[in-house]
Amino acid sequence: MTANRFSIGGVTVAPNLVLAPMSGITDSAYRSLVKERNPGAVGLVVTELVSIEALTRHNARTRDMMRFRPLERPIAIQLFGADPWRMAESARMAEDLGADIVDVNCGCPAPKVTRKGGGAELMRRPAVLREILGALRRALAIPFTVKIRAGWDEGSRNAVEVARMAEGEGVRAIAVHGRTRTQLYSGESDWGLVARVKHAVRVPVIGSGDVTSAPGALARFAETGVDGIMVGRATLAHPWIFREIDALQRGLPIAPPTPAERFAAVDALIARLEEDLPSGAALGRSRGLACRMVKHLRGGAEFRAALMRAPTIAAMRELLTAAGALVYESAA
Ligand SMILES: Cc1cc2nc3c(=O)[nH]c(=O)nc-3n(C[C@H](O)[C@H](O)[C@H](O)COP(=O)(O)O)c2cc1C
């Protein structure tokens, strides 16, 4: 087996497991929680997509989206937009804040992003993407990467061509989500196409889409030869997935989290959201994330309903503490 690590420019990604960027989810609170619950098992985290239009108009809230805790490193800050000058300016801001890598979003399917030429629209406009990458090459000392989709639609599955072009323009790694823009999140990620991208370029390729278990991740590595694997949605119900993949890669036993650990993790996440966000925003994010994280527990539906009704963060945390104590009692 090949070593379970790779490099993006001078940045070592060890192990070869990456927390996928997810808008509305992978903020600093979430990323740091995932890093902590998987000690030494997440090689790289990526921010939510950050708007270059807002950054270059000095929007303070958008700038805050680039903040991170030291324990999250190495970290890639993901930018979206279509203007080469604004991309370069924003990338410099990310570099100044201490980012290890700048990633260009070429996959977001949301109309509010694609209509302005960004996200997955860049798959249809490789000439614009080429200009953007050229501008980054001139602007940055740190490495830059792209995250692409399979293509725009069934008629234009051009991930291989876009990846080759991006490599020629100096990207140091390519992440591929094997769905087209028109598929959004339906159907399945095409790992055959991910493998074709891997064989078409020399820079590291990170595969993305539908990895939900440690054996599943190992099968994808074996089938495709990718250098790294990203996990996104599966981390929501199971933020411990990275330590499980890492253990399986190293032939070590897998230790599933106890229910008590689950409650403690949700509580830690909420505490961090409270630190980072104004109270209304923290409550909104906490509700959504907490409900997903307790999904698999017995009695989870009632507990989720109670969490949704909690009027404040403090009330949510009381519920979690009480539930955690109950679990401890029943385990004793
Ligand atoms: C709620 C949500 C938000 C996402 N936001 C982003 C994003 O900001 N940037 C990006 O490149 N991909 C984004 N993605 C795509 C994921 O990074 C990933 O490629 C995709 O979900 C497939 O992987 P998964 O099956 O492991 O979730 C998002 C996906 C979801 C479900």
The ligand as an ORCA input file, in Angstrom:
! r2SCAN-3c Opt
* xyz 0 1
  C     -24.806     21.487      2.438
  C     -23.642     21.384      1.471
  C     -22.865     22.491      1.229
  C     -21.773     22.400      0.344
  N     -20.983     23.502      0.162
  C     -19.871     23.398     -0.629
  C     -18.958     24.494     -0.745
  O     -19.117     25.555     -0.108
  N     -17.900     24.339     -1.581
  C     -17.677     23.186     -2.266
  O     -16.695     23.078     -3.013
  N     -18.494     22.129     -2.152
  C     -19.577     22.208     -1.340
  N     -20.376     21.110     -1.178
  C     -20.030     19.839     -1.831
  C     -19.206     18.953     -0.888
  O     -17.938     19.515     -0.607
  C     -19.005     17.539     -1.486
  O     -18.222     17.615     -2.651
  C     -20.323     16.847     -1.801
  O     -21.267     17.032     -0.756
  C     -20.142     15.347     -2.035
  O     -19.503     14.738     -0.948
  P     -20.277     13.992      0.289
  O     -21.161     12.950     -0.335
  O     -19.156     13.435      1.106
  O     -21.081     15.028      1.003
  C     -21.480     21.181     -0.329
  C     -22.297     20.084     -0.072
  C     -23.362     20.155      0.817
  C     -24.198     18.930      1.070
*
